Amino acid sequence: MAPGYLNVGMGITYRPNDDLTVTLRPTNARWTFVLDKGLQLAGNYGLKSDGDSSLLQFGFLGTAMYKLKIMEDIHLTNTASVFSNYLDRPDRLVLAYGAILNLKVNKYISSNITLDLLYDHNQIEKTQLKQTLGIGFAYTLDNGVKRSERKDSQWWIKNKSDTYLKITALQN
C-alpha cells in the first residue's frame, strides 16, 4: 500500500438534510502509511528518512459532501476535503475532490463514472487526476415469495410473550 491514509479527529458535523454534510475537525491526526519497501525513501509521501513506513501529521480537516439528483436514475455525489498540518508548513494544504456519477440504465444495468483530483505537496507538487468507468449487471432471483412474507426469515421479530407461551407449552 503506497500510500494509505488514516484520519482520526474530533470536530463537528452539520447535516441540514440528506444531501449535504459538512464536517470540521480542528483537531485531526492524519497518518500516511507507505508499506512498499521500494517507496520508503526520504521525501516520498513526506517521509523524513529512508526506511520510514509512516508519517504522522496533526492539523485541521474539513470535508463536505453534496448529493444531487440530476434526473430520474442519474445522481451525482460530490466530496471535497482540505487538510492543513499545524506542525509543519500549515500554509501547504492537501486538497482533494471526488465526484461519482451514478447512472441506472434499466433494472439490470447500471454505470458509475468517477473523477478524483488530489493535490498533496508531500507526494508531488502537481495536481493528480484519476477517473474510472464501472458497468454493473444485476439480476434478482425470484422464487415467487417476497422476503417480507417469509416467516422463517423473521425469527428475530417475534415478541417475548410468544416465546414464553411456547416454552411453557413445551414444559406441560
C-alpha positions as a LaTeX table, in Angstrom:
\begin{tabular}{lrrr}
\hline
Residue & $x$ (\AA) & $y$ (\AA) & $z$ (\AA) \\
\hline
Met1 & 0.00 & 0.00 & 0.00 \\
Ala2 & 1.53 & 3.25 & $-1.05$ \\
Pro3 & 0.20 & 5.45 & 0.24 \\
Gly4 & $-2.62$ & 4.63 & 2.65 \\
Tyr5 & $-4.26$ & 7.23 & 4.87 \\
Leu6 & $-5.95$ & 7.13 & 8.26 \\
Asn7 & $-7.66$ & 10.19 & 9.76 \\
Val8 & $-8.78$ & 10.35 & 13.40 \\
Gly9 & $-10.11$ & 13.54 & 14.91 \\
Met10 & $-12.70$ & 15.45 & 16.87 \\
Gly11 & $-14.97$ & 18.05 & 15.44 \\
Ile12 & $-18.49$ & 18.93 & 14.44 \\
Thr13 & $-20.75$ & 17.76 & 11.63 \\
Tyr14 & $-23.51$ & 19.88 & 10.11 \\
Arg15 & $-26.17$ & 17.96 & 8.19 \\
Pro16 & $-29.21$ & 20.07 & 7.31 \\
Asn17 & $-30.62$ & 17.36 & 5.02 \\
Asp18 & $-29.70$ & 14.03 & 3.42 \\
Asp19 & $-27.99$ & 15.79 & 0.51 \\
Leu20 & $-25.46$ & 17.97 & 2.35 \\
Thr21 & $-22.91$ & 17.09 & 5.03 \\
Val22 & $-20.11$ & 19.37 & 6.25 \\
Thr23 & $-17.58$ & 18.20 & 8.85 \\
Leu24 & $-14.97$ & 20.43 & 10.52 \\
Arg25 & $-12.24$ & 18.83 & 12.65 \\
Pro26 & $-9.90$ & 21.40 & 14.20 \\
Thr27 & $-8.04$ & 18.53 & 15.91 \\
Asn28 & $-7.21$ & 15.76 & 13.47 \\
Ala29 & $-4.38$ & 13.24 & 13.30 \\
Arg30 & $-3.52$ & 12.12 & 9.76 \\
Trp31 & $-1.31$ & 9.07 & 9.28 \\
Thr32 & 0.24 & 8.27 & 5.94 \\
Phe33 & 1.35 & 4.65 & 5.52 \\
Val34 & 3.88 & 3.52 & 2.91 \\
Leu35 & 4.17 & $-0.26$ & 3.11 \\
Asp36 & 6.02 & $-0.75$ & $-0.20$ \\
Lys37 & 9.72 & $-1.01$ & 0.76 \\
Gly38 & 10.80 & 0.34 & $-2.63$ \\
Leu39 & 8.97 & 3.63 & $-1.97$ \\
Gln40 & 10.18 & 4.16 & 1.61 \\
Leu41 & 12.66 & 6.87 & 0.67 \\
Ala42 & 13.19 & 10.23 & 2.39 \\
Gly43 & 10.93 & 12.79 & 0.74 \\
Asn44 & 8.44 & 10.30 & $-0.72$ \\
Tyr45 & 4.97 & 10.98 & 0.70 \\
Gly46 & 6.55 & 13.29 & 3.29 \\
Leu47 & 8.69 & 10.55 & 4.91 \\
Lys48 & 11.55 & 12.02 & 6.96 \\
Ser49 & 14.19 & 9.34 & 6.34 \\
Asp50 & 14.86 & 6.21 & 4.27 \\
Gly51 & 13.07 & 3.15 & 5.62 \\
Asp52 & 10.28 & 5.07 & 7.38 \\
Ser53 & 6.91 & 3.44 & 6.77 \\
Ser54 & 4.60 & 6.12 & 8.17 \\
Leu55 & 4.19 & 9.84 & 8.69 \\
Leu56 & 2.05 & 11.40 & 11.43 \\
Gln57 & 0.62 & 14.87 & 10.91 \\
Phe58 & $-1.65$ & 16.89 & 13.21 \\
Gly59 & $-3.93$ & 19.62 & 11.95 \\
Phe60 & $-7.30$ & 20.75 & 10.61 \\
Leu61 & $-9.50$ & 18.61 & 8.36 \\
Gly62 & $-12.60$ & 19.93 & 6.66 \\
Thr63 & $-14.82$ & 17.77 & 4.47 \\
Ala64 & $-18.02$ & 18.37 & 2.56 \\
Met65 & $-20.34$ & 16.07 & 0.64 \\
Tyr66 & $-23.20$ & 17.13 & $-1.61$ \\
Lys67 & $-25.61$ & 14.78 & $-3.43$ \\
Leu68 & $-27.53$ & 15.94 & $-6.45$ \\
Lys69 & $-30.32$ & 14.20 & $-8.33$ \\
Ile70 & $-29.80$ & 15.35 & $-11.91$ \\
Met71 & $-32.82$ & 13.48 & $-13.24$ \\
Glu72 & $-34.58$ & 10.15 & $-12.71$ \\
Asp73 & $-31.93$ & 7.42 & $-12.23$ \\
Ile74 & $-29.00$ & 9.86 & $-12.59$ \\
His75 & $-27.28$ & 11.00 & $-9.38$ \\
Leu76 & $-24.07$ & 12.94 & $-8.73$ \\
Thr77 & $-22.21$ & 12.77 & $-5.41$ \\
Asn78 & $-19.52$ & 15.42 & $-4.79$ \\
Thr79 & $-16.96$ & 15.23 & $-2.00$ \\
Ala80 & $-14.24$ & 17.72 & $-1.14$ \\
Ser81 & $-11.69$ & 17.92 & 1.66 \\
Val82 & $-8.90$ & 20.17 & 2.85 \\
Phe83 & $-6.17$ & 19.35 & 5.39 \\
Ser84 & $-3.65$ & 21.72 & 6.96 \\
Asn85 & $-0.78$ & 20.41 & 9.10 \\
Tyr86 & $-0.34$ & 22.62 & 12.18 \\
Leu87 & 3.12 & 21.21 & 12.93 \\
Asp88 & 4.85 & 21.67 & 9.58 \\
Arg89 & 4.00 & 24.31 & 6.96 \\
Pro90 & 0.29 & 24.94 & 7.69 \\
Asp91 & 0.15 & 27.08 & 4.53 \\
Arg92 & 0.60 & 23.94 & 2.38 \\
Leu93 & $-2.86$ & 22.46 & 2.05 \\
Val94 & $-3.78$ & 18.95 & 0.98 \\
Leu95 & $-6.77$ & 19.35 & $-1.34$ \\
Ala96 & $-9.00$ & 16.54 & $-2.61$ \\
Tyr97 & $-12.15$ & 16.43 & $-4.72$ \\
Gly98 & $-14.18$ & 13.42 & $-5.82$ \\
Ala99 & $-17.24$ & 13.06 & $-8.00$ \\
Ile100 & $-19.32$ & 9.93 & $-8.60$ \\
Leu101 & $-21.92$ & 9.95 & $-11.34$ \\
Asn102 & $-24.37$ & 7.04 & $-10.93$ \\
Leu103 & $-26.40$ & 6.12 & $-13.99$ \\
Lys104 & $-29.11$ & 3.49 & $-13.85$ \\
Val105 & $-29.78$ & 2.30 & $-17.39$ \\
Asn106 & $-32.51$ & $-0.20$ & $-16.56$ \\
Lys107 & $-33.30$ & $-2.74$ & $-13.83$ \\
Tyr108 & $-30.35$ & $-4.90$ & $-14.95$ \\
Ile109 & $-27.61$ & $-2.44$ & $-15.96$ \\
Ser110 & $-26.05$ & 0.48 & $-14.10$ \\
Ser111 & $-22.91$ & 2.53 & $-14.56$ \\
Asn112 & $-20.59$ & 4.64 & $-12.39$ \\
Ile113 & $-18.21$ & 7.30 & $-13.61$ \\
Thr114 & $-15.76$ & 8.63 & $-11.02$ \\
Leu115 & $-13.35$ & 11.54 & $-11.01$ \\
Asp116 & $-10.73$ & 12.13 & $-8.31$ \\
Leu117 & $-8.47$ & 15.18 & $-8.05$ \\
Leu118 & $-5.71$ & 15.41 & $-5.42$ \\
Tyr119 & $-3.05$ & 17.96 & $-4.58$ \\
Asp120 & $-0.62$ & 16.90 & $-1.85$ \\
His121 & 2.78 & 18.59 & $-1.72$ \\
Asn122 & 4.15 & 15.54 & 0.14 \\
Gln123 & 3.58 & 13.35 & $-2.93$ \\
Ile124 & 4.31 & 15.52 & $-5.94$ \\
Glu125 & 3.76 & 19.21 & $-6.35$ \\
Lys126 & 1.28 & 18.70 & $-9.16$ \\
Thr127 & $-2.43$ & 18.03 & $-9.28$ \\
Gln128 & $-3.18$ & 14.32 & $-9.70$ \\
Leu129 & $-6.18$ & 13.07 & $-11.67$ \\
Lys130 & $-7.85$ & 9.67 & $-11.71$ \\
Gln131 & $-11.05$ & 8.66 & $-13.47$ \\
Thr132 & $-12.83$ & 5.33 & $-13.72$ \\
Leu133 & $-15.78$ & 3.84 & $-15.51$ \\
Gly134 & $-17.69$ & 0.96 & $-14.00$ \\
Ile135 & $-20.52$ & $-1.01$ & $-15.52$ \\
Gly136 & $-22.62$ & $-3.30$ & $-13.36$ \\
Phe137 & $-25.03$ & $-6.10$ & $-14.18$ \\
Ala138 & $-27.58$ & $-7.26$ & $-11.62$ \\
Tyr139 & $-30.24$ & $-9.92$ & $-11.68$ \\
Thr140 & $-32.55$ & $-10.83$ & $-8.82$ \\
Leu141 & $-33.56$ & $-14.45$ & $-8.47$ \\
Asp142 & $-37.31$ & $-14.57$ & $-7.81$ \\
Asn143 & $-38.70$ & $-17.69$ & $-6.18$ \\
Gly144 & $-42.22$ & $-16.24$ & $-6.01$ \\
Val145 & $-42.11$ & $-15.36$ & $-2.29$ \\
Lys146 & $-41.27$ & $-11.88$ & $-1.08$ \\
Arg147 & $-38.65$ & $-11.82$ & 1.67 \\
Ser148 & $-41.01$ & $-9.88$ & 3.95 \\
Glu149 & $-43.62$ & $-12.65$ & 3.68 \\
Arg150 & $-41.24$ & $-15.48$ & 4.63 \\
Lys151 & $-41.87$ & $-16.36$ & 8.26 \\
Asp152 & $-38.63$ & $-18.32$ & 8.67 \\
Ser153 & $-36.58$ & $-15.18$ & 7.96 \\
Gln154 & $-38.35$ & $-13.16$ & 10.68 \\
Trp155 & $-37.48$ & $-15.21$ & 13.76 \\
Trp156 & $-36.00$ & $-12.15$ & 15.48 \\
Ile157 & $-39.25$ & $-10.13$ & 15.19 \\
Lys158 & $-41.30$ & $-12.41$ & 17.45 \\
Asn159 & $-42.11$ & $-10.81$ & 20.75 \\
Lys160 & $-41.13$ & $-12.25$ & 24.12 \\
Ser161 & $-44.66$ & $-13.25$ & 25.14 \\
Asp162 & $-44.91$ & $-15.62$ & 22.14 \\
Thr163 & $-41.63$ & $-17.21$ & 23.12 \\
Tyr164 & $-42.75$ & $-17.53$ & 26.75 \\
Leu165 & $-46.01$ & $-19.20$ & 25.73 \\
Lys166 & $-44.16$ & $-21.69$ & 23.53 \\
Ile167 & $-41.73$ & $-22.56$ & 26.31 \\
Thr168 & $-44.47$ & $-23.06$ & 28.89 \\
Ala169 & $-46.49$ & $-25.15$ & 26.44 \\
Leu170 & $-43.45$ & $-27.40$ & 25.93 \\
Gln171 & $-42.91$ & $-27.78$ & 29.69 \\
Asn172 & $-46.51$ & $-29.04$ & 30.32 \\
\hline
\end{tabular}
